[in-house]
């Protein structure tokens, strides 16, 4: 009672503020605004405004090719830094490229090709200064499993290769289209939790695949799920090669030790960056000297000398394989985009510059389209390589050019050196890189903050490990979407209470010291009112009112006279929602309870007005704040005793 | 400036309220609460609480069979009313039943069977007092087109018939399962707008199909889309029968006139209710006397005498047809549910009693399962028949029993009378019923209130008319869902301003008389912060801040010192959203702008606390209301001049 007394004298119904209907807007204007917010939220054309045509041309060129923006101010000091970082990432790119190409069941030299042309394209078109371009394990695995379902890489290597190029082409087309059509936000639908689970699952799968190399097995399952792989490994225990396993675990130990060391002392980042190349050199020397290739240690073998051959004519656009290529392209393209853009954004935030997601997508797309025509497969900006690039002190995308030149020299002169490189070393390199993706700490963090995100993460992981990479992804995205839909379908409703000595009303569960107002039930609806929840809300509001009346009846104090709906958090309403409010109004009238609205937002107010609901409920029963609504109810309760009011509202009902 | 001065003396930072973290809840308790709200929002077990076992049994029986609830208090007066309304709807049910069975390409007698058993089941299990059970045109058409795709009704009528029973069986199983699994809310996903467009589209398609009967054509397309039907009609103009057309339009005119009359004078509801049966009798007499059946007027022909034969053994559960039956069952089942439940609810609201959606679904499901075993096809509660029932003054479901008895008498003794009934009369009956479903006024209403709902409605209509019933439905549901997702993916953000002489802050577009606070930017985010929008919100907040800084720079007055985010409408947040807030905080720190939060709700506050974001931002920068947040900022601005503060926040950044 106390707070009601407090509220009462401080306002009166006359002076209270009115909830306003926003000034009417022409339909086309509001449509234009909404389309702009949906597709151009970053306002990319802002800088073009009020510029002469020649300037517009230069700006446009700089927009598509950021190199024209930063190249003029490039200095020798930048070059020094970029040279060092470029050489460092080249030494990482060569062994990683070969390893991932093997993972994709493609000729190892493709890994080198893919570290030559795409980085050059990105250096011209990309806007990140820290991204290092290259192939990634997850996309390689996906290529192997999705194209492998259609064509066997061992039986028909040519067709398999051409399909990989075609998939890369479609990935590029898809990426560039997303960027051009301003649909970059589709990537946002892969939530943080999905990506953590998915990446960890993919890493697990990739590590399991390496058992083939480490155990020196000749035959291996084409499936990627845990059960098939384990069955394949343990059904041929007699084929295990101890020489291979010893080498593998030895190098893995070496790689992990150097990584641990570099992590502890970031100044020595180059130790872990150089470790893979060192392993390759050591491994090759060892095999060459001991002739281990004749004792069951498999080696890379002949690598073709020379730069990327053209592959445009190899693209396959004929019917039975086209669908596979497009499907593989789209899925790998999205995954690659998600990783590349997240990596670019993180480093940009670190160094405080801006990355335009849609522009980056065009750059990635162009890079993969050009790549698919020059014997490369899918590339993006892998996290590990970019981190090394960043730690090595890169300043601009020139470090990518330096890396490309390093790979070029390798391709032209050094490929014979890899003849004796044992496959098991490549497996060790992959395993050591993948262990970093098993981010169990992030999963624990998700559990502690948001259980639902943890479930999403876990389903993505389990889906990838026990079914397949695509299924895991689909499950995780589906669960995430269901969560969004559930938020709308089952909106939260709260009872509000008065915070002592104020006109503020808040959720009684969050603020236990609030007090209720006798005869008045205040409900907050915390989501837009749409068709998907209008049925639920009708039931829920009725239940709140039932419960309140029961409570009041048992206490015998007073009867329920007013229900105030706080609409502040109702961002929008559709015709089903308005229908629901009309029903609630009718039901309340019949029960002799007055329905009052507080703080409807512009959009809702506009629609309620058009649907004549404001007339129906009465303008004076829509208030600007809950406090004023309560004050008005309180004023009426004190001025007219409950009973006549009930009759009044019944009379109203008959009109 | 004025309002800032006004706000400043009225509060100080010490006295302001704190935003509270809600008391911690055990995980299992909150999980249980959420599950209950999702699946048991109507708390169906409430009445069972604290009752002895015998009472619980009675209540359970009454829950499943509401007839036990109302039968004991049934009076003779009720019977009089129910008898009149039952006879009225029987006279409507007989010709409509035969017509719709023809529409479904099923033997006409099935329409009578379906008006005998299912109404009896519903009378025991249903909770609506006004619903009249029967077959509906849309579901009949869907059955014809979906099963017709698999089996030709003319070439293999037996299999077609059995598949129709099987589809009805699965529709019933699906409906009952939805009810038992408490998934009734799935029906809510068919929005009001979808249903209007869909119904109008289906009515158009059904009317087009009647051209066959009215023009007396022998051959007709199996497709339902506008283009195919028009091509079929105009490719055989030489086959048109003028006798048939004259009869058809004559009866159509008669039916529409009686309907118009009854609509103007509701007391004479029976005029339009009796009109179809009158048409059938008149038409049959005419044909019998003129022998028109020998001059191109097609008649129903032989109708088998006797009650429903059992059909349980006819259900087809074998492989090639099972999928079709299940698909047809699910789609027709959902459509039938949507209509039946909406109809039940509308009349219940009129008479002020309660309908439990999930319970109704179980009743509909049982009715169709029993129906499928007794030679009936899909039934529900059609709007037209229920409206006649209501107008005729029905009191309880006994009117359904009276109707069933009327149909039974017809089946036992009167079927030979329908031998000479011309098909064209049935077509006229269908067309006249369907014209009422073309609710163009509702579509105009949608356009004036909510453009998006209008688009949904129009796409459903166009999809049904130009493609197929299923495609129209899928398109409309997909667009509706995209709207929900867009609401979350592109949340509204507003600038808030101070309402004069108050501490209230509201959207400046809705309340143009608000004034801004110098040096402080107040933003409201009007949706939950989820992965799907965190990228967008990061960009959008940055753009608001850019715009504000530019505006301040050009006016040269002051610099931006504070950004207050009003989180009152942010119903929830996930880990991606928290990550976004952390990024915004970092960026703001770097720009020397302080981030302040106002009014986070319980759920958000809890998660921000767990993620240590509250520590990060500082408890003193999270306020209960925007007003208090502004007062605190204002206090700081007056106490410390801007410059030291900027350095301070930069120093903060380095920590």
Boltz contact constraints between the chains, C-beta under 6 A:
constraints:
  - contact:
      token1: [A, 20]
      token2: [B, 510]
      max_distance: 6.0
  - contact:
      token1: [A, 20]
      token2: [B, 511]
      max_distance: 6.0
  - contact:
      token1: [A, 22]
      token2: [B, 509]
      max_distance: 6.0
  - contact:
      token1: [A, 22]
      token2: [B, 510]
      max_distance: 6.0
  - contact:
      token1: [A, 37]
      token2: [B, 490]
      max_distance: 6.0
  - contact:
      token1: [A, 38]
      token2: [B, 490]
      max_distance: 6.0
  - contact:
      token1: [A, 41]
      token2: [B, 536]
      max_distance: 6.0
  - contact:
      token1: [A, 41]
      token2: [B, 539]
      max_distance: 6.0
  - contact:
      token1: [A, 41]
      token2: [B, 540]
      max_distance: 6.0
  - contact:
      token1: [A, 42]
      token2: [B, 539]
      max_distance: 6.0
  - contact:
      token1: [A, 188]
      token2: [B, 532]
      max_distance: 6.0
  - contact:
      token1: [A, 188]
      token2: [B, 535]
      max_distance: 6.0
  - contact:
      token1: [A, 189]
      token2: [B, 532]
      max_distance: 6.0
  - contact:
      token1: [A, 191]
      token2: [B, 531]
      max_distance: 6.0
  - contact:
      token1: [A, 191]
      token2: [B, 576]
      max_distance: 6.0
  - contact:
      token1: [A, 192]
      token2: [B, 575]
      max_distance: 6.0
  - contact:
      token1: [A, 192]
      token2: [B, 576]
      max_distance: 6.0
  - contact:
      token1: [A, 193]
      token2: [B, 575]
      max_distance: 6.0
  - contact:
      token1: [A, 352]
      token2: [B, 590]
      max_distance: 6.0
  - contact:
      token1: [A, 446]
      token2: [B, 575]
      max_distance: 6.0
  - contact:
      token1: [A, 448]
      token2: [B, 610]
      max_distance: 6.0
  - contact:
      token1: [A, 449]
      token2: [B, 575]
      max_distance: 6.0
  - contact:
      token1: [A, 449]
      token2: [B, 607]
      max_distance: 6.0
  - contact:
      token1: [A, 449]
      token2: [B, 610]
      max_distance: 6.0
  - contact:
      token1: [A, 449]
      token2: [B, 611]
      max_distance: 6.0
  - contact:
      token1: [A, 450]
      token2: [B, 574]
      max_distance: 6.0
  - contact:
      token1: [A, 450]
      token2: [B, 575]
      max_distance: 6.0
  - contact:
      token1: [A, 453]
      token2: [B, 574]
      max_distance: 6.0
  - contact:
      token1: [A, 453]
      token2: [B, 575]
      max_distance: 6.0
  - contact:
      token1: [A, 484]
      token2: [B, 488]
      max_distance: 6.0
  - contact:
      token1: [A, 487]
      token2: [B, 528]
      max_distance: 6.0
  - contact:
      token1: [A, 488]
      token2: [B, 484]
      max_distance: 6.0
  - contact:
      token1: [A, 490]
      token2: [B, 37]
      max_distance: 6.0
  - contact:
      token1: [A, 490]
      token2: [B, 38]
      max_distance: 6.0
  - contact:
      token1: [A, 504]
      token2: [B, 625]
      max_distance: 6.0
  - contact:
      token1: [A, 507]
      token2: [B, 602]
      max_distance: 6.0
  - contact:
      token1: [A, 509]
      token2: [B, 22]
      max_distance: 6.0
  - contact:
      token1: [A, 510]
      token2: [B, 20]
      max_distance: 6.0
  - contact:
      token1: [A, 510]
      token2: [B, 22]
      max_distance: 6.0
  - contact:
      token1: [A, 510]
      token2: [B, 602]
      max_distance: 6.0
  - contact:
      token1: [A, 511]
      token2: [B, 20]
      max_distance: 6.0
  - contact:
      token1: [A, 526]
      token2: [B, 571]
      max_distance: 6.0
  - contact:
      token1: [A, 527]
      token2: [B, 571]
      max_distance: 6.0
  - contact:
      token1: [A, 528]
      token2: [B, 487]
      max_distance: 6.0
  - contact:
      token1: [A, 531]
      token2: [B, 191]
      max_distance: 6.0
  - contact:
      token1: [A, 532]
      token2: [B, 188]
      max_distance: 6.0
  - contact:
      token1: [A, 532]
      token2: [B, 189]
      max_distance: 6.0
  - contact:
      token1: [A, 535]
      token2: [B, 188]
      max_distance: 6.0
  - contact:
      token1: [A, 536]
      token2: [B, 41]
      max_distance: 6.0
  - contact:
      token1: [A, 539]
      token2: [B, 41]
      max_distance: 6.0
  - contact:
      token1: [A, 539]
      token2: [B, 42]
      max_distance: 6.0
  - contact:
      token1: [A, 540]
      token2: [B, 41]
      max_distance: 6.0
  - contact:
      token1: [A, 568]
      token2: [B, 568]
      max_distance: 6.0
  - contact:
      token1: [A, 569]
      token2: [B, 569]
      max_distance: 6.0
  - contact:
      token1: [A, 571]
      token2: [B, 492]
      max_distance: 6.0
  - contact:
      token1: [A, 571]
      token2: [B, 526]
      max_distance: 6.0
  - contact:
      token1: [A, 571]
      token2: [B, 527]
      max_distance: 6.0
  - contact:
      token1: [A, 574]
      token2: [B, 450]
      max_distance: 6.0
  - contact:
      token1: [A, 574]
      token2: [B, 453]
      max_distance: 6.0
  - contact:
      token1: [A, 575]
      token2: [B, 192]
      max_distance: 6.0
  - contact:
      token1: [A, 575]
      token2: [B, 446]
      max_distance: 6.0
  - contact:
      token1: [A, 575]
      token2: [B, 449]
      max_distance: 6.0
  - contact:
      token1: [A, 575]
      token2: [B, 450]
      max_distance: 6.0
  - contact:
      token1: [A, 575]
      token2: [B, 453]
      max_distance: 6.0
  - contact:
      token1: [A, 576]
      token2: [B, 191]
      max_distance: 6.0
  - contact:
      token1: [A, 576]
      token2: [B, 192]
      max_distance: 6.0
  - contact:
      token1: [A, 590]
      token2: [B, 352]
      max_distance: 6.0
  - contact:
      token1: [A, 602]
      token2: [B, 507]
      max_distance: 6.0
  - contact:
      token1: [A, 602]
      token2: [B, 510]
      max_distance: 6.0
  - contact:
      token1: [A, 607]
      token2: [B, 449]
      max_distance: 6.0
  - contact:
      token1: [A, 610]
      token2: [B, 448]
      max_distance: 6.0
  - contact:
      token1: [A, 610]
      token2: [B, 449]
      max_distance: 6.0
  - contact:
      token1: [A, 611]
      token2: [B, 449]
      max_distance: 6.0
  - contact:
      token1: [A, 625]
      token2: [B, 504]
      max_distance: 6.0
